[in-house]
Amino acid sequence: MKPTLLILAAGMASRYGSMKQMDGFGPNQETIIDYSIYDAIKAGFGKVVFIIKEEFAENFKTVFEPKLNGKIETQYVFQNFDLKQFDIEVEIERAKPWGTGHAILAARHAINEPFCVINADDFYGFDAFKKMVNFLTTEVTDNNFSMIGYEIEKTLSDFGSVSRGVCKVSAEGYLEEITERTNVFRSVDDVVYEENEVQYPLSNNTRVSMNFWGFKPCVFTLAEKLFKEFAITHQTDPKSEFYIPMIVESLLNSGHATFTVVPTDSQWFGVTYKEDKPIVKASIGELIESGVYPNSLWK
């Protein structure tokens, strides 16, 4: 059974200022999602599931169905504020969605095979998708999942600091912990993070998480339990969010699962700031010039 690609596309981007999931970056206005799905099909995924807000459904289908029809199975699931589906009877007012950990639960009835999760607005590179397919078809178990580990130097923006989940990896290649560094940038010669006005160097090949995770469906049961606890505990904090790394941390700390860190040397492209867009467009253009992608993805 081929694995499934689960795309987190329900969020809106405050710093970027528009719905960048649908923004065009390729020569024919291909979105970043287009390149991810193209790579996923080439790597061997059998289905793509979009997590979106229900009001975006027709927009997504209009954009993607003509391209993907006959190439890969598609499905759409909706992240919403309905807590009764999780047997939570308390009324909780929210200022924003519950976060990425809650988002993946929208797909719990749509996925019955090994799957991976990615962000809609991140460009991951074919190598990462191919290595994830290999893991999901040969190594994944109910208690060993995975994370694609990027070299930190290949994930930075030239236009401001970024937040990165800096990973501690064991000698055997397993994830031991992730530490969120919120002010990471290139210094003169090094990558550094700043904390309390002090700069700390990071090796260029330090592995970081870019939210590219591999799971089996059994993870949904644990995630649902954790989310219910989180929602009740944080019901008076309308801005609190339940993230995928919280699920990962719980699995690691409880000993329920290990995470193989699958290293990639792919260049990650992100659109954190509007100024990043021409850089990403130029980078994709270079990949087309070198033959990595065709000029028109879906012809």
LORODREN-738914 format. One record per residue: x, y, z of N, C-alpha, C, O in turn. Coordinates in steps of 0.02 Angstrom, whole numbers, padded with zeros to 5 digits, always signed. Layout:
N
XYZXYZXYZXYZ...
//
This chain:
299
+00042-00060+00000+00000+00000+00000+00044+00063+00000+00088+00070+00042+00031+00106-00047+00071+00167-00051+00054+00215+00006-00004+00219+00027+00104+00252+00031+00090+00299+00085+00052+00360+00060+00047+00373+00000+00025+00398+00108-00015+00457+00094+00022+00520+00115+00058+00521+00165+00013+00573+00075+00041+00639+00091-00015+00682+00121-00066+00693+00089-00004+00706+00181-00052+00748+00216-00025+00820+00217+00029+00832+00245-00062+00867+00188-00037+00936+00180-00076+00982+00226-00137+00987+00223-00039+01017+00270-00069+01066+00315-00079+01131+00278-00031+01169+00266-00142+01145+00259-00155+01205+00219-00213+01246+00246-00245+01284+00209-00227+01240+00311-00284+01276+00339-00265+01344+00368-00309+01384+00382-00201+01357+00377-00180+01418+00409-00175+01477+00362-00170+01469+00301-00177+01536+00390-00165+01597+00352-00099+01626+00378-00080+01613+00435-00065+01665+00337+00001+01689+00354+00000+01763+00370-00007+01805+00326+00008+01780+00435+00004+01849+00457+00064+01890+00433+00056+01947+00411+00125+01861+00437+00183+01900+00418+00187+01909+00343+00210+01960+00318+00165+01858+00306+00170+01861+00233+00117+01908+00204+00129+01942+00155+00058+01908+00234+00007+01956+00215-00042+01932+00163-00082+01972+00139-00042+01868+00145-00091+01842+00098-00095+01767+00105-00059+01737+00145-00140+01737+00066-00149+01665+00069-00095+01633+00026-00108+01614-00031-00034+01626+00054+00023+01606+00014+00019+01534-00010+00055+01514-00055-00026+01493+00021-00033+01425-00002-00053+01422-00076-00038+01374-00111-00088+01475-00100-00114+01476-00168-00075+01524-00213-00095+01537-00269-00020+01552-00188+00020+01599-00226+00062+01563-00277+00084+01506-00266+00074+01594-00335+00112+01563-00388+00186+01578-00383+00206+01635-00372+00227+01525-00391+00300+01532-00388+00334+01504-00450+00391+01524-00466+00301+01460-00486+00329+01431-00547+00315+01473-00608+00278+01522-00602+00343+01456-00665+00334+01496-00726+00262+01498-00751+00243+01543-00788+00221+01449-00731+00150+01448-00750+00106+01456-00688+00051+01427-00684+00131+01494-00640+00096+01508-00577+00086+01445-00535+00039+01441-00495+00131+01397-00543+00129+01338-00499+00140+01360-00426+00183+01402-00413+00102+01332-00381+00110+01347-00310+00165+01302-00281+00187+01254-00313+00186+01319-00221+00233+01275-00186+00202+01206-00176+00236+01155-00180+00136+01204-00163+00102+01140-00155+00109+01098-00218+00119+01037-00214+00105+01130-00276+00113+01093-00339+00179+01056-00341+00182+00997-00359+00232+01090-00322+00299+01058-00324+00304+01001-00273+00334+00950-00286+00273+01011-00215+00273+00958-00165+00236+00896-00190+00260+00840-00183+00178+00907-00221+00139+00850-00245+00174+00816-00305+00174+00755-00311+00204+00856-00348+00242+00828-00404+00297+00782-00378+00305+00726-00402+00335+00807-00329+00388+00767-00299+00360+00705-00265+00389+00651-00268+00303+00713-00231+00272+00657-00196+00250+00602-00243+00261+00542-00230+00220+00620-00299+00199+00571-00350+00260+00535-00377+00261+00473-00382+00312+00573-00394+00374+00543-00420+00406+00497-00369+00435+00446-00388+00401+00514-00305+00432+00474-00252+00393+00411-00237+00421+00362-00212+00327+00410-00252+00289+00349-00242+00231+00354-00193+00205+00302-00171+00208+00414-00176+00148+00422-00135+00086+00405-00177+00085+00416-00238+00035+00378-00144-00025+00358-00180-00086+00402-00171-00134+00396-00210-00085+00445-00121-00142+00488-00108-00118+00552-00075-00068+00553-00039-00153+00607-00089-00140+00670-00054-00204+00692-00020-00257+00694-00050-00198+00709+00044-00254+00734+00083-00239+00807+00102-00187+00820+00133-00283+00852+00084-00276+00923+00101-00315+00937+00165-00374+00922+00170-00281+00966+00215-00316+00992+00273-00327+01066+00261-00279+01105+00257-00391+01087+00256-00406+01156+00239-00465+01180+00281-00497+01141+00315-00478+01245+00278-00541+01271+00305-00596+01256+00254-00585+01260+00194-00654+01239+00279-00707+01217+00234-00725+01271+00182-00743+01254+00125-00719+01335+00201-00737+01388+00154-00688+01393+00095-00703+01426+00046-00630+01360+00100-00582+01361+00045-00589+01301-00001-00552+01295-00050-00637+01256+00014-00640+01192-00021-00648+01200-00097-00611+01170-00136-00696+01241-00118-00708+01248-00190-00648+01280-00224-00631+01261-00280-00616+01328-00190-00557+01360-00218-00501+01309-00229-00472+01306-00283-00488+01267-00179-00436+01216-00186-00453+01166-00241-00410+01148-00281-00515+01144-00242-00534+01094-00292-00529+01122-00363-00508+01087-00409-00548+01185-00371-00544+01217-00437-00472+01221-00461-00458+01212-00520-00427+01235-00414-00356+01242-00431-00323+01174-00443-00286+01166-00492-00336+01125-00399-00296+01064-00400-00327+01005-00436-00290+00964-00463-00393+01000-00438-00422+00940-00469-00405+00933-00543-00388+00877-00564-00408+00986-00583-00389+00977-00654-00317+00954-00664-00303+00917-00710-00273+00976-00620-00202+00957-00625-00190+00885-00604-00151+00849-00636-00224+00864-00551-00207+00801-00518-00250+00742-00540-00234+00685-00525-00305+00756-00575-00350+00703-00596-00312+00650-00637-00282+00666-00688-00316+00588-00614-00282+00533-00649-00210+00523-00629-00179+00474-00649-00182+00570-00590-00112+00565-00570-00104+00541-00498-00056+00504-00483-00150+00561-00453-00147+00540-00384-00216+00549-00353-00252+00596-00371-00234+00506-00308-00299+00512-00273-00297+00573-00228-00246+00587-00196-00352+00610-00224-00356+00669-00181-00415+00665-00134-00465+00634-00148-00407+00697-00077-00460+00701-00027-00452+00766+00012-00397+00791+00020-00508+00794+00036-00507+00858+00072-00541+00848+00140-00596+00821+00144-00507+00869+00192-00535+00866+00259-00530+00935+00290-00488+00976+00271-00574+00949+00338-00582+01017+00363-00563+01024+00436-00587+00986+00479-00521+01073+00450-00506+01091+00520-00558+01142+00542-00568+01193+00508-00590+01129+00597-00641+01175+00621-00640+01179+00697-00599+01148+00730-00686+01218+00724-00687+01231+00796-00734+01184+00835-00742+01192+00895-00764+01136+00801-00812+01091+00833-00777+01044+00881-00739+01000+00860-00789+01052+00945-00758+01010+00995-00800+00949+01013-00775+00902+01044-00863+00950+00993-00906+00893+01010-00883+00829+00975-00896+00774+00999-00849+00837+00918-00823+00778+00883-00770+00741+00925-00756+00683+00912-00742+00776+00975-00693+00745+01020-00723+00732+01089-00687+00721+01138-00790+00733+01092-00826+00722+01155-00808+00774+01208-00807+00759+01268-00795+00835+01185-00784+00891+01231-00847+00933+01231-00865+00963+01181-00881+00935+01287-00946+00969+01291-00939+01042+01313-00987+01080+01311-00879+01062+01335-00868+01131+01358-00866+01178+01298-00836+01162+01247-00899+01236+01305-00895+01288+01254-00831+01328+01264-00821+01357+01317-00788+01329+01213-00725+01364+01219-00719+01414+01161-00719+01395+01103-00715+01478+01179-00709+01530+01128-00636+01533+01104-00590+01532+01144-00627+01537+01038-00560+01537+01009-00548+01599+00966-00592+01622+00930-00486+01625+00970-00466+01681+00927-00436+01655+00862-00434+01691+00812-00412+01593+00862-00379+01564+00804-00385+01489+00807-00405+01462+00859-00367+01453+00753-00371+01379+00755-00327+01350+00809-00285+01385+00838-00336+01286+00823-00303+01253+00879-00231+01231+00864-00198+01205+00909-00207+01240+00803-00137+01223+00789-00129+01159+00747-00178+01125+00732-00066+01144+00729-00052+01090+00683-00068+01021+00711-00087+00976+00674-00059+01012+00777-00075+00947+00807-00150+00933+00803-00171+00876+00791-00190+00985+00813-00263+00978+00805-00281+00968+00732-00326+00930+00716-00245+01003+00687-00260+00998+00615-00256+00927+00589-00300+00905+00552-00204+00891+00608-00196+00823+00580-00252+00777+00603-00266+00727+00569-00285+00794+00659-00341+00752+00681-00400+00756+00633-00442+00711+00632-00402+00808+00593-00455+00813+00542-00451+00756+00492-00500+00739+00459-00392+00726+00487-00381+00672+00438-00386+00602+00468-00371+00553+00434-00406+00597+00531-00402+00532+00566-00449+00480+00536-00436+00420+00543-00503+00501+00502-00548+00454+00471-00533+00444+00396-00566+00404+00363-00484+00482+00371-00470+00480+00299-00408+00439+00282-00395+00424+00224-00368+00422+00333-00303+00390+00321-00299+00323+00358-00310+00321+00419-00284+00270+00321-00278+00203+00351-00211+00172+00335-00200+00112+00348-00165+00210+00308-00100+00185+00287-00045+00231+00315-00061+00286+00338+00018+00210+00313+00071+00255+00334+00067+00321+00297+00049+00323+00238+00083+00376+00331+00075+00441+00300+00128+00489+00326+00159+00478+00378+00137+00544+00289+00180+00597+00313+00142+00663+00313+00092+00670+00277+00166+00710+00353+00136+00775+00360+00186+00828+00336+00244+00825+00354+00162+00876+00295+00204+00932+00276+00164+00997+00280+00103+00996+00283+00200+01053+00281+00169+01119+00276+00155+01135+00203+00193+01117+00158+00099+01170+00191+00081+01188+00122+00130+01238+00093+00141+01238+00032+00158+01281+00133+00197+01337+00108+00272+01327+00113+00310+01376+00110+00294+01264+00120+00365+01249+00123+00386+01206+00064+00350+01159+00045+00443+01222+00034+00470+01184-00022+00524+01138+00006+00575+01161+00032+00512+01072+00001+00554+01023+00036+00606+00989-00008+00658+00968+00018+00594+00983-00073+00642+00949-00117+00628+00875-00125+00606+00842-00078+00642+00849-00185+00626+00779-00200+00661+00729-00154+00631+00679-00135+00724+00743-00137+00761+00696-00095+00724+00680-00031+00723+00623-00008+00694+00732-00001+00658+00721+00062+00597+00677+00052+00584+00634+00094+00560+00686-00002+00501+00645-00015+00521+00573-00029+00488+00526-00006+00574+00563-00068+00595+00496-00084+00618+00459-00022+00602+00400-00012+00655+00493+00021+00678+00461+00083+00620+00446+00130+00621+00396+00166+00569+00490+00130+00511+00476+00172+00472+00416+00146+00450+00375+00186+00463+00410+00081+00429+00351+00053+00467+00288+00072+00437+00238+00091+00533+00290+00066+00573+00231+00084+00562+00212+00157+00555+00153+00173+00560+00262+00200+00549+00248+00271+00479+00219+00282+00471+00169+00317+00429+00251+00252+00359+00231+00264+00343+00162+00234+00294+00131+00255+00382+00140+00187+00368+00075+00155+00413+00019+00182+00398-00039+00170+00467+00036+00217+00513-00017+00238+00530-00016+00313+00550-00067+00340+00523+00042+00347+00547+00047+00415+00495+00065+00468+00502+00047+00526+00443+00100+00447+00396+00125+00497+00362+00068+00534+00345+00016+00504+00351+00076+00599+00313+00029+00639+00267+00069+00684+00266+00130+00682+00227+00033+00724+00181+00067+00769+00217+00105+00825+00187+00145+00861+00281+00092+00833+00318+00129+00885+00385+00157+00859+00430+00172+00899+00391+00163+00793+00449+00199+00766+00426+00241+00706+00410+00215+00653+00426+00306+00717+00405+00354+00666+00467+00391+00640+00523+00371+00654+00457+00445+00603+00515+00479+00575+00505+00554+00568+00450+00580+00572+00561+00587+00558+00563+00659+00545+00618+00672+00494+00673+00645+00501+00604+00711+00443+00657+00731+00397+00698+00787+00431+00671+00837+00452+00763+00776+00435+00807+00825+00467+00846+00865+00416+00885+00838+00378+00834+00931+00416+00868+00976+00370+00929+01008+00403+00930+01017+00464+00979+01023+00362+01037+01061+00388+01014+01134+00398+00986+01165+00353+01026+01160+00458+00998+01225+00475+01019+01280+00427+00979+01325+00412+01080+01277+00402+01105+01329+00357+01065+01332+00292+01063+01384+00259+01032+01276+00275+00992+01273+00213+00919+01289+00224+00877+01274+00181+00903+01320+00281+00832+01335+00296+00821+01407+00316+00766+01424+00339+00871+01450+00307+00866+01519+00334+00840+01568+00281+00844+01556+00221+00814+01625+00305+00793+01680+00262+00846+01734+00262+00881+01745+00312+00853+01767+00205+00899+01824+00201+00868+01888+00226+00901+01940+00227+00805+01886+00246+00769+01948+00261+00744+01953+00333+00700+01995+00347+00770+01913+00377+00751+01918+00447+00764+01853+00483+00779+01802+00453+00757+01856+00548+00768+01796+00589+00709+01749+00582+00654+01769+00562+00720+01686+00598+00668+01635+00593+00667+01593+00657+00714+01596+00697+00614+01556+00666+00611+01507+00721+00626+01438+00693+00601+01421+00639+00665+01399+00728+00681+01332+00705+00681+01283+00764+00702+01300+00819+00656+01223+00751+00659+01170+00800+00726+01134+00794+00735+01092+00751+00772+01152+00839+00840+01124+00836+00839+01055+00869+00816+01048+00926+00865+01006+00833+00859+00936+00855+00923+00911+00888+00979+00926+00866+00914+00872+00940+00969+00832+00968+00958+00761+00944+00906+00731+00957+01009+00735+00909+01003+00669+00877+01054+00622+00908+01112+00640+00918+01032+00562+00924+01077+00513+00954+01126+00486+00903+01118+00496+00842+01178+00452+00927+01227+00422+00882+01196+00371+00835+01221+00358+00781+01140+00341+00857+01105+00291+00816+01057+00324+00766+01026+00289+00726+01050+00391+00769+01007+00425+00721+00936+00436+00744+00892+00450+00703+00923+00430+00810+00856+00441+00836+00850+00511+00867+00897+00538+00895+00791+00539+00861+00777+00604+00891+00774+00597+00967+00740+00554+00993+00811+00640+01001+00811+00641+01074+00770+00699+01101+00733+00691+01150+00776+00757+01070+00734+00814+01090+00737+00868+01036+00782+00870+00995+00686+00911+01038+00684+00969+00994+00679+01031+01039+00637+01035+01083+00723+01079+01026+00721+01142+01063+00703+01198+01015+00738+01209+00965+00650+01233+01029+00629+01288+00986+00673+01349+00997+00676+01376+01052+00708+01370+00944+00747+01430+00946+00711+01483+00904+00698+01472+00844+00694+01539+00934+00648+01586+00902+00682+01644+00866+00648+01684+00835+00748+01649+00870+00782+01706+00839+00847+01680+00806+00902+01694+00830+00839+01643+00751+00895+01612+00717+00910+01650+00653+00865+01668+00615+00974+01663+00640+00993+01700+00580+01067+01688+00564+01104+01661+00605+01087+01710+00504+01156+01706+00484+01194+01765+00514+01173+01822+00508+01249+01751+00547+01294+01802+00569+01348+01810+00514+01336+01788+00457+01404+01840+00529+01456+01851+00478+01480+01785+00448+01481+01777+00387+01498+01739+00491+01525+01675+00468+01485+01615+00490+01496+01559+00466+01438+01624+00536+01405+01568+00568+01329+01577+00567+01303+01630+00551+01295+01522+00584+01225+01525+00602+01222+01534+00677+01257+01499+00714+01181+01580+00700+01176+01592+00772+01102+01596+00792+01059+01609+00751+01090+01585+00856+01025+01604+00884+01038+01651+00941+01089+01647+00976+00991+01697+00951+00999+01748+01002+00948+01737+01057+00889+01725+01044+00971+01741+01118+00928+01732+01177+00951+01780+01231+01009+01779+01250+00905+01822+01255+00922+01872+01306+00982+01915+01284+01027+01929+01324+00980+01934+01220+01031+01978+01190+01101+01948+01187+01150+01984+01178+01105+01882+01194+01169+01846+01188+01163+01800+01127+01113+01765+01119+01215+01799+01085+01215+01756+01025+01254+01692+01038+01308+01692+01067+01224+01636+01015+01254+01570+01023+01263+01539+00954+01215+01538+00916+01322+01513+00938+01333+01484+00871+01301+01415+00864+01294+01378+00913+01282+01399+00804+01256+01333+00786+01295+01308+00726+01307+01346+00679+01314+01246+00726+01348+01217+00669+01302+01220+00608+01242+01210+00614+01332+01232+00549+01292+01237+00487+01253+01174+00473+01200+01177+00442+01278+01116+00495+01243+01053+00480+01200+01029+00539+01179+00971+00540+01188+01073+00588+01140+01057+00641+01074+01037+00610+01049+01073+00566+01045+00982+00632+00981+00960+00603+00922+00996+00636+00920+01004+00697+00876+01018+00593+00816+01052+00618+00754+01020+00588+00756+00989+00535+00699+01027+00624+00635+01003+00600+00601+01057+00560+00596+01114+00582+00577+01040+00500+00537+01086+00460+00465+01059+00453+00431+01071+00403+00444+01023+00504+00375+00997+00507+00360+00947+00452+00308+00949+00420+00408+00901+00440+00400+00847+00391+00406+00782+00430+00461+00758+00444+00348+00754+00449+00345+00697+00495+00315+00636+00461+00271+00642+00418+00339+00577+00479+00311+00514+00454+00279+00474+00511+00311+00465+00563+00218+00451+00501+00180+00415+00553+00144+00355+00525+00140+00344+00464+00117+00315+00571+00064+00267+00555-00001+00293+00586+00002+00334+00632-00058+00270+00562-00122+00296+00586-00133+00289+00661-00174+00324+00690-00097+00242+00694-00106+00234+00766-00090+00298+00804-00110+00305+00862-00054+00344+00773-00036+00406+00807-00099+00449+00821-00099+00489+00868-00151+00440+00782-00212+00480+00791-00244+00468+00860-00269+00515+00890-00243+00406+00883-00274+00390+00947-00240+00428+01004-00274+00458+01046-00175+00428+01004-00138+00465+01055-00148+00540+01047-00157+00575+01097-00145+00564+00986-00152+00636+00973-00220+00661+00997-00225+00716+01024-00272+00621+00986-00339+00642+01007-00343+00646+01083-00372+00694+01110-00314+00598+01118-00314+00600+01191-00276+00661+01216-00300+00695+01262-00218+00675+01187-00179+00733+01208-00215+00798+01193-00212+00845+01233-00249+00801+01136-00284+00863+01119-00341+00876+01167-00350+00933+01189-00378+00825+01185-00433+00834+01232-00407+00862+01299-00437+00907+01328-00351+00835+01322-00321+00860+01384-00299+00932+01375-00308+00974+01420-00268+00947+01319-00243+01014+01305-00300+01065+01302-00295+01119+01331-00353+01047+01267-00409+01094+01258-00440+01112+01326-00454+01171+01338-00450+01063+01368-00480+01077+01434-00432+01118+01477-00453+01165+01510-00369+01100+01476-00319+01136+01516-00311+01208+01494-00299+01252+01536-00317+01221+01429-00305+01288+01402-00369+01323+01380-00367+01368+01338-00425+01304+01409-00489+01332+01385-00496+01407+01398-00537+01439+01366-00457+01434+01445-00461+01506+01458-00408+01546+01421-00401+01606+01430-00369+01512+01378-00317+01546+01339-00334+01539+01265-00316+01489+01234-00368+01589+01236-00392+01583+01167-00339+01583+01114-00354+01572+01055-00276+01596+01132-00223+01596+01083-00177+01535+01088-00130+01527+01048-00190+01491+01136-00148+01431+01144-00157+01385+01083-00211+01381+01054-00103+01351+01065-00105+01306+01007-00073+01239+01024-00025+01235+01061-00102+01187+00995-00080+01118+01004-00042+01097+00942-00071+01086+00889+00024+01092+00949+00068+01080+00892+00089+01007+00885+00088+00970+00934+00108+00987+00824+00133+00919+00813+00192+00903+00858+00194+00848+00886+00241+00948+00868+00297+00932+00913+00275+00915+00985+00311+00880+01020+00217+00938+01006+00191+00919+01072+00173+00845+01073+00184+00810+01122+00146+00821+01018+00131+00749+01012+00196+00709+01012+00202+00658+01046+00244+00733+00973+00309+00700+00969+00342+00697+01037+00367+00644+01058+00342+00753+01072+00373+00756+01138+00340+00706+01186+00374+00673+01225+00274+00702+01184+00238+00655+01227+00257+00583+01210+00268+00543+01256+00261+00567+01146+00280+00499+01126+00351+00482+01149+00364+00427+01172+00397+00530+01142+00466+00518+01163+00471+00510+01239+00503+00464+01264+00439+00556+01275+00445+00556+01348+00412+00495+01380+00434+00471+01432+00358+00471+01349+00323+00413+01376+00354+00347+01355+00337+00294+01382+00399+00350+01306+00429+00289+01279+00383+00251+01232+00398+00194+01213+00328+00283+01211+00281+00250+01165+00310+00242+01095+00292+00196+01059+00356+00287+01076+00382+00284+01008+00451+00317+01005+00468+00360+01045+00489+00295+00956+00552+00329+00937+00541+00363+00870+00494+00347+00834+00585+00410+00854+00583+00445+00791+00651+00441+00757+00700+00467+00783+00652+00408+00700+00713+00407+00660+00721+00475+00626+00675+00498+00592+00778+00507+00635+00791+00569+00599+00822+00552+00532+00879+00528+00528+00784+00564+00479+00806+00547+00411+00840+00609+00382+00807+00658+00368+00906+00608+00373+00941+00668+00351+00932+00681+00276+00931+00634+00236+00925+00744+00259+00924+00763+00188+00971+00822+00179+00979+00864+00224+01002+00825+00120+01043+00883+00105+01006+00931+00058+01036+00976+00029+00940+00921+00051+00899+00965+00009+00900+01036+00036+00905+01048+00096+00895+01083-00011+00885+01153+00007+00811+01163+00021+00769+01148-00021+00796+01188+00081+00727+01205+00098+00714+01277+00078+00755+01321+00091+00657+01289+00046+00637+01358+00029+00574+01375+00068+00527+01335+00070+00573+01433+00099+00514+01454+00135+00497+01526+00119+00540+01565+00097+00434+01543+00129+00412+01611+00115+00387+01642+00181+00327+01654+00190+00434+01653+00225+00417+01683+00289+00399+01757+00280+00352+01782+00310+00437+01790+00239+00428+01861+00225+00412+01872+00152+00432+01832+00109+00377+01927+00136+00361+01942+00066+00424+01946+00024+00425+01928-00035+00478+01972+00055+00541+01979+00018+00571+01912-00002+00615+01910-00045+00548+01858+00029+00573+01792+00011+00547+01769-00057+00578+01726-00089+00491+01796-00078+00458+01769-00138+00503+01770-00200+00509+01718-00233+00535+01826-00218+00578+01823-00278+00636+01775-00271+00658+01746-00321+00661+01765-00211+00715+01716-00200+00690+01646-00215+00725+01607-00247+00631+01630-00191+00602+01564-00202+00588+01554-00277+00601+01500-00305+00560+01605-00309+00546+01600-00381+00611+01588-00420+00613+01547-00466+00663+01624-00401+00727+01616-00436+00756+01547-00423+00785+01516-00469+00749+01522-00362+00776+01456-00346+00740+01401-00385+00771+01354-00410+00673+01408-00391+00636+01359-00431+00656+01365-00504+00662+01315-00539+00667+01426-00527+00689+01436-00595+00755+01401-00609+00765+01373-00663+00801+01403-00561+00865+01369-00569+00856+01294-00572+00891+01259-00610+00810+01268-00532+00797+01195-00533+00767+01174-00600+00781+01119-00625+00726+01217-00630+00698+01203-00696+00753+01205-00749+00757+01161-00793+00796+01255-00743+00852+01261-00791+00898+01200-00789+00924+01178-00840+00907+01173-00729+00952+01115-00722+00918+01049-00735+00949+00996-00730+00853+01051-00752+00817+00991-00771+00785+00952-00715+00759+00897-00726+00785+00979-00654+00753+00945-00598+00677+00944-00607+00645+00894-00591+00649+00999-00633+00577+01003-00646+00566+01024-00718+00607+01061-00746+00512+01002-00749+00494+01027-00815+00469+01099-00810+00450+01122-00756+00470+01134-00865+00447+01204-00865+00374+01209-00845+00353+01255-00810+00335+01160-00866+00264+01157-00848+00252+01090-00813+00258+01037-00843+00234+01092-00749+00231+01031-00709+00180+00981-00734+00193+00921-00734+00121+01004-00754+00064+00959-00762+00044+00947-00834-00008+00917-00845+00083+00969-00883+00065+00955-00952+00085+00884-00971+00074+00863-01028
//
